[in-house]
Amino acid sequence: MNVELGGVLAEPPVARPRTRGRTRLPGVALAADEWPTSALVTIARTLASYHRHQVLHLDRLLRVLRAGRRVVLVGNHALDVVDPLLFVAAVLERYGRVPRFMGHLSWQRLPLLRAISARYGIVPSRSMEDAGRALADDGFLMLFPGGVSEAALRSYRNEPYRLKWDDRLGFLRLALEHDAEIVFVAAVGNDDMYYQSWLPTPSAIVRLADAGDGKRYRGAYLRFGVAGVHLLPGVFPLPVQLTHVVSRPLDLGDRATARRDPDALVELHRSVWQRCQTFLDEAVARRDRTADALDRVVRTGQGLLHRIGFV
């Protein structure tokens, strides 16, 4: 059965592609039985069941990868690793490969995250040089242009599912410089996985999240899950439904002009942001029409708490 999103019919699911005799797909190949891949896949499967996770239009990504094009995946960001973990696990299960990721410096500093970062080649979030090298070498990179501003400092109740990409041109420069396609992945449900209060996050928690620094996440709101205060990623989030919707590659127009003309680059950035925001808004609207009963109950409860001014 086809699924409709914003007037565009989704392609029906297809079987996992055969790669024998074909050009190797871009990205990083992972062995499912290797630690920490096996551990992450097990966690992802548990969370996918808990969140009734689904990915729509994933075949759009395969078409671009099969064409031999480099791909920069961009998405909307919330303060947790659950939604990118579930999306990457779905890509791994379907295609046997994953993108390189850009992540915060805590991935290189905290013990467990450092091991995962080394295995998967996590790229430091502010290093465009490393990001360019990863894209050139592996051809498949995922990042979140909004970063901390979008994930931690945004008021989810006042700016739900809002892309905070105001001056974030790096991802666009990467795509232009390496002749890559930009594909947007809309994550719906990630804003609702925890209840965001008006309480400031204690400085000790901020320093832990920021690998001892504390400046980057200063001003973040304290959030609550099923077991209370949200301290660790992926631990007892609220049981909302989580859906990823993959866009077609974005038309970047005259790439040569955008590379050499700063004004053209800014205008292209505005257009890309607007198209991605519209795509995200349509995905959220679809969720509002089709969400399951448990998802509706959880989000209605959060809305009631917001209206009565609870923390």
N, C-alpha and C positions, 0 to 999 in steps of 0.2 A: 504494500500500500504506500502511495506517495504521501509525503508530509508537506503541508504548505506553510511557507514563512514569507510574509510580506509579498504575497502574490507570486513567489517563485517556487516551483515544485521541486522538492528534494528528489535526488536520485535514489532508487531502491538499493538496499544493501547488496554488496557483491562479495564473492568468496575471496579469501586471502590470496593475493596475486602470486603466481609462480614466477620466481626470479631466475630460474635456470635458463641460460641462453640470452638473458637480458642484461642491459647495462646495470651495474650495481646502483641501487637507490642512494641518494645523498643521505647524510646523517651518520650516526654512530651505531654500529652493530653491537648488540648485547646478548650474552648467553643467559637465558632465563634461569639456569640452575647455579649461577655464580653469585656469591655474596658480594655486595649488598643487593644485587638485582632481585634475587629470589625473595629477600625480606621485603623489599619495597613493593614487589608485585603482590605478595600476600597481603600486605597492608592495604594496597590499592583495591584489591578485590573485595576486602571486607568493607572498606569505605564506600566502594561503588554500590554494593548491595544496600548499605545503610542509607545512602543518598539517592537510590534508584537512578543511578547515573546513566546518561545516554549522550551519544555524540551524533549530531545531525550533519549531513553533507561531508563526511570524512573523505569520501571518494574524490572530492574536488582537490584535496591536497595531493592525493596519489597521482592525479593527472599531471600536476605541475612537476612533481618529483620525477615521474617517468619521462617527462619531456627533457630531463637533464638540466632544468633550470635551478639556480640557487634560490633558496626560499628564506625570507625573514618572516617568521610568525610573530605577530603582535597580539596582545590581548588586554582586556581590562583586569585590574588588579585589586585584590582584597588581602587583608592581613592574615594569610595562612598559606600553607603549601598544599592543602587538600586538592583544590581545583586543578592546578598545574600537574600534580601527581597523577590524578585520575585521567587527565587528557593524555599525558605522555604514556601512561600504561596502556591506554586504548590504542595509541599509535603503535606501540611496541607489539602488542598482541596481534594487531592486524597486519603490520608491515615488517616487523622484526628489526626496526631501527628507531632511533629517537633523535631529536634535535639536540645540538649543544645549547646550553642555557647561560644566560647572563644572570648572576645572582649577587646579593650583597656580600660584603667582605666577611660577614660572620660565617659564610660557607668555608672560608679559608682559615678561620681562627678557632672555631669551636670544635672540640675533639671528634665527635661522631660526624658532624657535618663536613669536617675536613677530610675524612676518609671517603665520604660520598663524593665530595667535590673533586678529589684526586681521581677517582674512578671514572667519573662522567665528564671531566674536563670543564667544570663550571667556570665561566668567564667572569672576572671581576666587573661589577656593574658600571664602573666609571672608566673603564679602559676600552676606548674605541679601537685602539691599536690591536689589542688582543681579540676583540670582537671581530674585527676585519680579518684577522688571521684565521680565526675559527670558521668564519663564513667561507673564506677562500679555500681552506683545507677540506672541510666537511660538507659545505654547501647547504647547511640546514641549521638555522639559528632561531631560538625563541627568546623573546624578551618582553618586558612590560614597560612601555614608554613612560607611564605615569609614576612609576616608582613609589617611593614613600609618600609623596604628596597625595597620591590617589589611594594607596592602600591603608596608610596609618593616620594621616592628618585630615582626611576628608570626613565630613559628617555624613554618615550613610543615610540618616533619616532626612536630612535636608537636601542632599545631593545623591540620591540613589542611582547607582549605575552610571555615574558621570565620569567621563574620560578627562583626566587632568593632564593634558599634553601641551599646555600653553607654549612653552619654550623648548620642548623636547624634540630637537631636530636630528639627533644622532642616528636614530633608526632609519630615517629617510636618507640621510647621507650614506649610510652603509649600503642600503639597497641600490642607490644610484651609482656609487663608486664600484660596486661589485656586480653590477647588472643583474640584480636579484629581483625576484617577485616579492611583493608584500601580500601576505594573506592574514586576514584578521580572524581571530577566534573569540567569539562572544561567550563569556561564561555567565550563566544565569543561575542564581542561587547562592553564589559565593558571598554576596553582600549580606545575606540573611543567615549565614551559618552560626553567627554569634550575635548576641544582643549587645549593641554598642550603647554604652551609657554616656552621661555627660561628665563622669568622674575622670580626673586626670590619672594616667597610669603612673604608679609609684616609680620613683627614680631608679630603684634597684632593678625593677623589671625592665625598664627602658635600657639600662646599661647592659643587662643580659641579652636583650634582643639586638643591641647594637654592638655586641662583642666587646663590651667594656667601655665604649665611648659615651654613648648616651645623648649626643647632640642630634643625631639623625632622626630619632623617633621622639624627641621632646615635643610635647603637645598632643601626643596620641591619647585617644580616649580608652578607658578601661572597658573590656568586653567580657561577656559572660556566656558560658555554654551550659550543657546539661549538668556538669559537675561543679559549677561555680565559675570563678574567675578564670579567664582564658590565659594560661601561662605557657603551655607547650603546643606546638603546631599539631593539628589533627587529633587532639585529645578531646573526646566527648563534645563535638559540635552539635548544634541543634539539627534534628533530622529533616532538614528541608531537602527538596528535590534539586539535584544539580544537573544542568544540561550545558553542553558545549555545542555551538553552532559555528561551522566553518564557512567563511565567505569564499567567493571566487577571487582570483588574484585581482588586486586593485590596479586600475588603469593609471599609470603615472605620467601619461602624456609625453611631452617633449623632454626626455631625460637629459639630453645634452644641454639644453637651455637651463634646466633646473640645477645642473651641476656647476655651471659657470656664472649664473646670475643669482645673487642673494635674494633679490625681490621675488624672482620666480620660484625659488626654493620655499620662501615663506608662504607664498600663495598656494603652492602645491601642498605644503604641510596643512594649511587651513582646510583645503579640499579633502585631503586624506582623513583628517580628524573628523570632519563633518560626515563623511560617508561611513566611517566606522561607528560614530555615535548613532547615526540613523539605523545602521544594521543592528547595533546593540539594543536600541529602543524597540525595534521590531521583534527581536528575540524575547525581550522582557514582556512585551504585549502578548506574544504567543503563549508564554508561560502563564500569564494571568488568565488566559482562556482555557488552558488545558491542564493545569496543575492538579496533582492528586489530592485527596482529602487531607492527608497528614500534612502536606506542604501548606495547604490553605489554613489549617488550624494553627500551625506554628507561626506563620506570618501574620495572621489575624491577632494572635496573642501579643506579638511584638508591637503591632500597631496600637493595640489598646494600652499597653504600657507606655508607649510614646505619648499618647494623647492625655493620659492622666499625669504625665510628668514624672514617671518613676525614674529615679536617678538619672 
